[in-house]
Amino acid sequence: MTAKVPQWQSYLQVILSREDQRMEYFQKAENILLIVLERVSSMDPRFMVDYSRNLEALEFALRATEDEVTMEVPLCIDADALLVQECSGEQSDSEKVTYGNYQMPGSCYLAVPKEGDQLEKWTKEDVFSTVGSTESSGHIVPGKILRLLKDLLVAAIVHCKRQFLIKPGELSAERLKEDDMQLPLLISSGWKMICFNIVPVVRKKQNALKFNNNLQDRGFPEGIMWKVTQEADYIPASYYHWRYSTNRPSLKLLQIVSTLKGYYLDSLRLLDQVNHEYWRDEDKKNCLTFHHLKMVLLWATRFFSSPEDWMNLEGSVYRLLVILLCCLVTNNLPHFLYPEQNLFQVEGADLSSLYPKVETFANNPKRFLKFHFAGTEHKAHHQIDNDLKALLHLPAEDKAYWDTAFFDMLLNKVI
């Protein structure tokens, strides 16, 4: 293994060499977006400007490609005073939507209690729908909020351009015509356009979401799981319904992993680059995403909880690989905070063709640790034997394998 380390390290160094520049790209585009959002907030103070974007910047810098960035716009509301009314089972199933490459359950209404005098500005017709109820006066409607925010964004962009706060070509609102649960803006980073998906979010601190995972701190600093799940974020799921979002807690966990000693994030960087260079289809429809790999890293951090597990780059990458191979062969990647949710079940996605590609890398990584400007070597490689493939299937038959040392055993067989 030590003989291969220099090639692994040189590949990583090339990836790291462009990270500072990517951070600059993000910050330049982010500054343009903040100018627009500040104008939106000045026109309607019900929409706030969140300046703490370090989580999004970290994720953007880690990725191999300039994919879409989720940018949340918090609503200025006392969310703890709202009534969270879960939809019925039939409604909840019909309202499940694909968002951020995965589906989440829990569609609900956010209702204003009848005695909620402090919520008067949220009972206006432009964001509210009156409903006869003994407990509430009506619901805050996400569809109305999206429509209002879209109009405000357009007006803000026009104002900023007329005041020369935004230069020609720096921002495009052409994709705002799309009817979706997020509002895409294309913003120039100085190198290429970045798509920021604007999403209104209601942040509730009391009676936060109870995640279905048992959330042991294994692999993470003590108390972190409890801390990152103390707030519940609600984002639009449909015109009338909201849903829980795990975007922020997932990013917070990624940020915490970045503080741990070892090659945690470097293994994620490397696999995302290999995914971009070799595993992704040209149409990019049925592909592994950075979000998938981020979840694989979180699981790996939990299963391989000793700091010594991450002191070697190649070994760190293989810790992610054994989990990824297992997920691909079973066609199931559990969400780290919602293990019953399969992140591979995206509408129209088929990752069955990806397994042999990842297996090829696991068997002969050397031929992949180079960029396209170097010719690809086509060398023979051995296939994973049937016995190991049978082991990979075990978590699909018994979910208890997701809470055992099963992946330690796999790691010894794969490396």
Secondary structure as UniProt FT lines:
FT   HELIX           2..4
FT   HELIX           5..17
FT   HELIX           19..43
FT   TURN            45..46
FT   HELIX           54..62
FT   STRAND          69..75
FT   HELIX           79..81
FT   STRAND          83..86
FT   HELIX           89..94
FT   STRAND          98..99
FT   TURN            100..101
FT   STRAND          102..103
FT   STRAND          108..113
FT   TURN            114..115
FT   HELIX           117..122
FT   TURN            125..127
FT   STRAND          128..130
FT   STRAND          136..140
FT   HELIX           142..162
FT   TURN            163..164
FT   TURN            168..169
FT   STRAND          171..172
FT   HELIX           174..177
FT   STRAND          183..188
FT   STRAND          193..204
FT   TURN            206..207
FT   TURN            218..219
FT   TURN            222..223
FT   HELIX           224..228
FT   STRAND          232..236
FT   STRAND          242..245
FT   HELIX           247..257
FT   TURN            258..259
FT   HELIX           264..274
FT   HELIX           275..279
FT   TURN            282..283
FT   HELIX           290..303
FT   HELIX           307..310
FT   HELIX           313..330
FT   TURN            339..340
FT   TURN            343..344
FT   TURN            347..348
FT   HELIX           352..354
FT   HELIX           355..363
FT   HELIX           365..368
FT   TURN            372..373
FT   HELIX           386..392
FT   HELIX           394..397
FT   HELIX           399..403
FT   HELIX           406..414
//
